[in-house]
Amino acid sequence: MPLGKAINKGLHDALANDPKVLLMGEDIGPLGGVYRVTEGLHAEFGPQRVLDTPLAESGILGTAIGLAMRGYRAVCEIQFDGFIFPAFDQITTQLSRMRNRHEGTVTMPIVIRVPYGGHIGSIEHHSESPEAYFAHTPGLRVVSPSNSHDAYWMIQEAIASDDPVLFFEPKSRYFVKSEVNLAENASPLHSARVARAGTDVTVVAHGAMVSTLLHAADLAAEEGTSLEVIDLRSVSPIDYGPVLDSVRKTGHLVVVQEAQGNASVGSEIAATVAERAFYSLEAPVIRVSGFDTPYPPSKVEAMYLPDADRVLEAVDRSLSY
């Protein structure tokens, strides 16, 4: 099923299994959301479980915090990635700290769904990748599925968490189909996975960039280079085990992300791998990212976002050492 439909199915099952689960967001009710990810849920579960909210992201999160204190599990949709910043204060200075303030006696089971990233020909505030802001904030969990199977299971695991979870959904993958096993899930919420085994260079990404890496791996294989693709799935906390195991095997690491490179998730991975696997590295860790500029107009979006060519150029640089 498409990734968006997989999230819809996961939300449906969470609503059906727990009467304390609520969905909140702008136009998520009868309309089903901008990307129709909540389509049909309002009709089945009603306006008391699937709530259309005012155009006020700070209000959505403030309300969700109050609901969490009363035992509810709110799933808040931020309509577009760049719209999350009006709620930034609520998320980083209130939501993230509430459990610590109360020494763990108060839980904050809130999921914030964030359609994020580019590849849709849109403009700034509609194509951002702001995950590093929240990965930097103690008390928040930050995850991002790259395929439909993970989307279905991870959204339910996020809802079941007693900690707040930022759930970054790669909007460019909403309508891309992949297989979903509705009966069994082999990967816990915060575990990384090897998406493609390889021997020469480790390449790491999350969200939409995983498909870019898999494409790059196909092209590299035609030239005799074997790339091992790691899907992080979670960017806070990061499961470094598969990454370090792979680097110790290949001796090379390229980290890829849509977000700007400065002070980013990719920077953290590069620093940590250099610290923990220095003697296994045969070349510096290379980062491939969006440029350190505001998100560009759609005509030059393809130049801004990493593609297979930029990944392969970084692979060549790594192997040249």
VEXDREN-853135 format. One record per residue (C-alpha): residue in three letters; x, y, z negated; residue number from 0. Coordinates in nm, 3 decimals. Layout:
BEGIN
  residu        u        v        w  num
     ALA        X        Y        Z  NUM
...
REM end
This chain:
BEGIN
  residu        u        v        w  num
     MET    0.000    0.000    0.000    0
     PRO    0.113    0.363    0.034    1
     LEU    0.295    0.509   -0.266    2
     GLY    0.014    0.757   -0.335    3
     LYS   -0.244    0.478   -0.338    4
     ALA   -0.021    0.275   -0.571    5
     ILE   -0.018    0.563   -0.821    6
     ASN   -0.396    0.591   -0.782    7
     LYS   -0.430    0.220   -0.860    8
     GLY   -0.200    0.254   -1.161    9
     LEU   -0.401    0.550   -1.294   10
     HIS   -0.723    0.356   -1.238   11
     ASP   -0.597    0.057   -1.434   12
     ALA   -0.472    0.277   -1.718   13
     LEU   -0.809    0.454   -1.740   14
     ALA   -0.992    0.120   -1.736   15
     ASN   -0.773   -0.038   -2.002   16
     ASP   -0.763    0.249   -2.256   17
     PRO   -1.055    0.486   -2.325   18
     LYS   -0.811    0.736   -2.478   19
     VAL   -0.643    0.799   -2.139   20
     LEU   -0.748    1.125   -1.971   21
     LEU   -0.644    1.288   -1.644   22
     MET   -0.610    1.668   -1.626   23
     GLY   -0.518    1.902   -1.343   24
     GLU   -0.620    2.151   -1.079   25
     ASP   -0.860    2.007   -0.819   26
     ILE   -0.797    1.647   -0.927   27
     GLY   -1.169    1.577   -0.982   28
     PRO   -1.416    1.550   -0.691   29
     LEU   -1.147    1.665   -0.444   30
     GLY   -0.903    1.398   -0.558   31
     GLY   -0.602    1.629   -0.565   32
     VAL   -0.412    1.799   -0.283   33
     TYR   -0.261    1.464   -0.180   34
     ARG   -0.571    1.263   -0.278   35
     VAL   -0.374    1.070   -0.539   36
     THR   -0.668    1.085   -0.784   37
     GLU   -0.931    1.019   -0.518   38
     GLY   -1.233    0.826   -0.646   39
     LEU   -1.135    0.837   -1.012   40
     HIS   -1.368    1.126   -1.103   41
     ALA   -1.663    0.944   -0.948   42
     GLU   -1.589    0.622   -1.139   43
     PHE   -1.480    0.756   -1.479   44
     GLY   -1.664    1.088   -1.492   45
     PRO   -1.573    1.449   -1.575   46
     GLN   -1.494    1.368   -1.940   47
     ARG   -1.205    1.141   -1.833   48
     VAL   -1.091    1.315   -1.512   49
     LEU   -1.091    1.688   -1.586   50
     ASP   -1.062    1.971   -1.337   51
     THR   -0.871    2.248   -1.516   52
     PRO   -0.832    2.621   -1.461   53
     LEU   -0.535    2.748   -1.259   54
     ALA   -0.313    2.769   -1.568   55
     GLU   -0.027    2.521   -1.606   56
     SER    0.067    2.648   -1.952   57
     GLY   -0.293    2.596   -2.060   58
     ILE   -0.298    2.243   -1.920   59
     LEU    0.008    2.143   -2.121   60
     GLY   -0.102    2.326   -2.434   61
     THR   -0.436    2.145   -2.422   62
     ALA   -0.261    1.812   -2.363   63
     ILE   -0.044    1.865   -2.673   64
     GLY   -0.354    1.922   -2.883   65
     LEU   -0.519    1.612   -2.736   66
     ALA   -0.208    1.405   -2.813   67
     MET   -0.227    1.515   -3.176   68
     ARG   -0.579    1.370   -3.187   69
     GLY   -0.475    1.036   -3.039   70
     TYR   -0.545    1.086   -2.669   71
     ARG   -0.310    1.007   -2.382   72
     ALA   -0.327    1.289   -2.130   73
     VAL   -0.190    1.258   -1.778   74
     CYS   -0.138    1.610   -1.643   75
     GLU   -0.093    1.676   -1.273   76
     ILE    0.116    1.974   -1.165   77
     GLN   -0.017    2.044   -0.818   78
     PHE    0.325    2.125   -0.668   79
     ASP    0.675    2.100   -0.813   80
     GLY    0.740    2.474   -0.818   81
     PHE    0.418    2.536   -1.011   82
     ILE    0.562    2.368   -1.321   83
     PHE    0.754    2.676   -1.434   84
     PRO    0.456    2.857   -1.595   85
     ALA    0.440    2.551   -1.825   86
     PHE    0.816    2.540   -1.883   87
     ASP    0.794    2.695   -2.229   88
     GLN    0.523    2.455   -2.345   89
     ILE    0.719    2.155   -2.213   90
     THR    1.071    2.241   -2.330   91
     THR    1.012    2.425   -2.658   92
     GLN    0.693    2.258   -2.784   93
     LEU    0.616    1.922   -2.624   94
     SER    0.974    1.795   -2.624   95
     ARG    1.034    1.880   -2.991   96
     MET    0.707    1.785   -3.156   97
     ARG    0.803    1.430   -3.261   98
     ASN    1.134    1.548   -3.403   99
     ARG    0.968    1.830   -3.596  100
     HIS    0.739    1.578   -3.763  101
     GLU    1.012    1.317   -3.820  102
     GLY    0.839    1.077   -3.582  103
     THR    0.501    1.078   -3.755  104
     VAL    0.335    1.260   -3.462  105
     THR    0.354    1.102   -3.117  106
     MET    0.331    1.288   -2.787  107
     PRO    0.199    1.036   -2.529  108
     ILE    0.174    1.285   -2.243  109
     VAL    0.263    1.218   -1.879  110
     ILE    0.330    1.511   -1.648  111
     ARG    0.290    1.408   -1.284  112
     VAL    0.499    1.626   -1.055  113
     PRO    0.482    1.586   -0.675  114
     TYR    0.834    1.700   -0.585  115
     GLY    1.088    1.736   -0.309  116
     GLY    1.097    1.833    0.055  117
     HIS    1.057    1.666    0.395  118
     ILE    0.705    1.809    0.438  119
     GLY    0.785    2.133    0.619  120
     SER    0.666    2.352    0.334  121
     ILE    0.819    2.652    0.159  122
     GLU    0.971    2.734   -0.179  123
     HIS    0.754    2.649   -0.481  124
     HIS    0.616    2.357   -0.275  125
     SER    0.937    2.163   -0.212  126
     GLU    1.146    2.203   -0.525  127
     SER    1.345    1.938   -0.714  128
     PRO    1.347    2.070   -1.073  129
     GLU    1.419    1.741   -1.253  130
     ALA    1.755    1.854   -1.399  131
     TYR    1.584    2.122   -1.612  132
     PHE    1.391    1.852   -1.794  133
     ALA    1.662    1.586   -1.800  134
     HIS    1.867    1.849   -1.988  135
     THR    1.598    1.876   -2.257  136
     PRO    1.617    1.632   -2.550  137
     GLY    1.287    1.462   -2.625  138
     LEU    1.170    1.427   -2.266  139
     ARG    1.183    1.116   -2.051  140
     VAL    1.222    1.177   -1.676  141
     VAL    1.152    0.912   -1.413  142
     SER    1.097    0.896   -1.036  143
     PRO    0.980    0.596   -0.831  144
     SER    1.105    0.542   -0.477  145
     ASN    0.855    0.278   -0.360  146
     SER    0.497    0.169   -0.411  147
     HIS    0.567   -0.125   -0.643  148
     ASP    0.762    0.092   -0.884  149
     ALA    0.503    0.369   -0.858  150
     TYR    0.222    0.135   -0.962  151
     TRP    0.402   -0.009   -1.262  152
     MET    0.601    0.296   -1.374  153
     ILE    0.297    0.523   -1.402  154
     GLN    0.133    0.273   -1.637  155
     GLU    0.451    0.232   -1.842  156
     ALA    0.481    0.609   -1.865  157
     ILE    0.122    0.640   -1.990  158
     ALA    0.189    0.370   -2.251  159
     SER    0.494    0.558   -2.384  160
     ASP    0.457    0.748   -2.710  161
     ASP    0.711    1.002   -2.582  162
     PRO    0.639    1.266   -2.316  163
     VAL    0.733    1.154   -1.964  164
     LEU    0.799    1.373   -1.659  165
     PHE    0.688    1.158   -1.365  166
     PHE    0.842    1.296   -1.045  167
     GLU    0.659    1.167   -0.738  168
     PRO    0.840    1.203   -0.402  169
     LYS    0.561    1.359   -0.202  170
     SER    0.727    1.274    0.128  171
     ARG    0.673    0.905    0.039  172
     TYR    0.303    0.932   -0.054  173
     PHE    0.183    0.782    0.275  174
     VAL    0.466    0.532    0.332  175
     LYS    0.358    0.173    0.273  176
     SER    0.557   -0.092    0.090  177
     GLU    0.471   -0.414   -0.091  178
     VAL    0.326   -0.408   -0.441  179
     ASN    0.314   -0.705   -0.676  180
     LEU    0.009   -0.632   -0.890  181
     ALA    0.072   -0.936   -1.111  182
     GLU    0.434   -0.900   -1.219  183
     ASN    0.688   -0.626   -1.283  184
     ALA    1.053   -0.720   -1.324  185
     SER    1.200   -0.377   -1.404  186
     PRO    1.139   -0.184   -1.728  187
     LEU    1.063    0.187   -1.699  188
     HIS    1.415    0.320   -1.754  189
     SER    1.615    0.054   -1.571  190
     ALA    1.814    0.113   -1.252  191
     ARG    1.810   -0.148   -0.977  192
     VAL    2.026   -0.260   -0.689  193
     ALA    1.812   -0.180   -0.384  194
     ARG    2.069   -0.326   -0.142  195
     ALA    2.381   -0.524   -0.224  196
     GLY    2.713   -0.418   -0.073  197
     THR    3.087   -0.437   -0.122  198
     ASP    3.263   -0.123    0.006  199
     VAL    3.098    0.191   -0.137  200
     THR    2.835    0.247   -0.408  201
     VAL    2.569    0.504   -0.318  202
     VAL    2.323    0.622   -0.583  203
     ALA    1.998    0.821   -0.566  204
     HIS    1.643    0.843   -0.698  205
     GLY    1.304    0.915   -0.544  206
     ALA    1.284    0.993   -0.174  207
     MET    1.661    0.988   -0.129  208
     VAL    1.668    0.610   -0.182  209
     SER    1.509    0.560    0.159  210
     THR    1.774    0.791    0.307  211
     LEU    2.045    0.574    0.151  212
     LEU    1.890    0.255    0.285  213
     HIS    1.884    0.409    0.633  214
     ALA    2.247    0.515    0.593  215
     ALA    2.335    0.162    0.482  216
     ASP    2.180    0.018    0.799  217
     LEU    2.386    0.257    1.014  218
     ALA    2.704    0.189    0.816  219
     ALA    2.659   -0.186    0.857  220
     GLU    2.666   -0.142    1.235  221
     GLU    3.015    0.004    1.194  222
     GLY    3.132   -0.267    0.953  223
     THR    3.095   -0.074    0.626  224
     SER    2.894   -0.232    0.345  225
     LEU    2.707    0.011    0.116  226
     GLU    2.558   -0.094   -0.218  227
     VAL    2.246    0.116   -0.280  228
     ILE    2.145    0.186   -0.642  229
     ASP    1.796    0.321   -0.714  230
     LEU    1.821    0.504   -1.048  231
     ARG    1.442    0.508   -1.108  232
     SER    1.507    0.703   -1.430  233
     VAL    1.713    1.020   -1.465  234
     SER    1.667    1.060   -1.842  235
     PRO    1.775    0.828   -1.983  236
     ILE    1.999    0.694   -1.705  237
     ASP    2.067    0.323   -1.695  238
     TYR    2.439    0.328   -1.618  239
     GLY    2.488   -0.049   -1.631  240
     PRO    2.415   -0.129   -1.264  241
     VAL    2.599    0.187   -1.152  242
     LEU    2.916    0.105   -1.345  243
     ASP    2.905   -0.262   -1.244  244
     SER    2.880   -0.159   -0.880  245
     VAL    3.160    0.100   -0.904  246
     ARG    3.390   -0.153   -1.067  247
     LYS    3.326   -0.376   -0.764  248
     THR    3.353   -0.118   -0.483  249
     GLY    3.587    0.144   -0.631  250
     HIS    3.391    0.420   -0.454  251
     LEU    3.085    0.625   -0.552  252
     VAL    2.868    0.872   -0.361  253
     VAL    2.578    1.034   -0.549  254
     VAL    2.294    1.180   -0.341  255
     GLN    2.005    1.410   -0.440  256
     GLU    1.769    1.665   -0.287  257
     ALA    1.826    1.913   -0.571  258
     GLN    2.103    2.172   -0.570  259
     GLY    2.443    2.032   -0.667  260
     ASN    2.543    2.277   -0.941  261
     ALA    2.479    2.149   -1.297  262
     SER    2.262    1.869   -1.167  263
     VAL    2.173    1.504   -1.229  264
     GLY    2.436    1.415   -0.971  265
     SER    2.696    1.614   -1.162  266
     GLU    2.614    1.422   -1.481  267
     ILE    2.645    1.085   -1.305  268
     ALA    2.977    1.185   -1.148  269
     ALA    3.117    1.296   -1.485  270
     THR    2.996    0.988   -1.671  271
     VAL    3.129    0.741   -1.414  272
     ALA    3.464    0.922   -1.410  273
     GLU    3.472    0.892   -1.788  274
     ARG    3.365    0.529   -1.818  275
     ALA    3.510    0.371   -1.503  276
     PHE    3.810    0.591   -1.421  277
     TYR    4.053    0.306   -1.364  278
     SER    3.812    0.136   -1.122  279
     LEU    3.779    0.440   -0.896  280
     GLU    3.991    0.447   -0.582  281
     ALA    3.863    0.793   -0.484  282
     PRO    3.691    1.089   -0.651  283
     VAL    3.316    1.067   -0.699  284
     ILE    3.154    1.260   -0.413  285
     ARG    2.822    1.441   -0.445  286
     VAL    2.581    1.503   -0.157  287
     SER    2.300    1.744   -0.242  288
     GLY    2.083    2.031   -0.135  289
     PHE    2.271    2.358   -0.112  290
     ASP    2.293    2.608   -0.398  291
     THR    2.033    2.840   -0.247  292
     PRO    1.659    2.890   -0.285  293
     TYR    1.458    2.639   -0.085  294
     PRO    1.469    2.743    0.282  295
     PRO    1.196    2.798    0.543  296
     SER    1.070    2.485    0.717  297
     LYS    1.266    2.556    1.037  298
     VAL    1.595    2.490    0.859  299
     GLU    1.472    2.238    0.600  300
     ALA    1.644    1.952    0.785  301
     MET    1.978    2.132    0.751  302
     TYR    1.926    2.184    0.378  303
     LEU    1.825    1.832    0.277  304
     PRO    2.077    1.546    0.273  305
     ASP    2.031    1.301    0.559  306
     ALA    2.199    0.978    0.666  307
     ASP    2.469    1.167    0.859  308
     ARG    2.573    1.369    0.553  309
     VAL    2.575    1.052    0.342  310
     LEU    2.792    0.868    0.593  311
     GLU    3.030    1.163    0.616  312
     ALA    3.074    1.144    0.239  313
     VAL    3.127    0.768    0.261  314
     ASP    3.400    0.824    0.521  315
     ARG    3.567    1.084    0.297  316
     SER    3.562    0.845    0.004  317
     LEU    3.712    0.562    0.205  318
     SER    3.982    0.790    0.346  319
     TYR    4.158    0.823    0.007  320
REM end
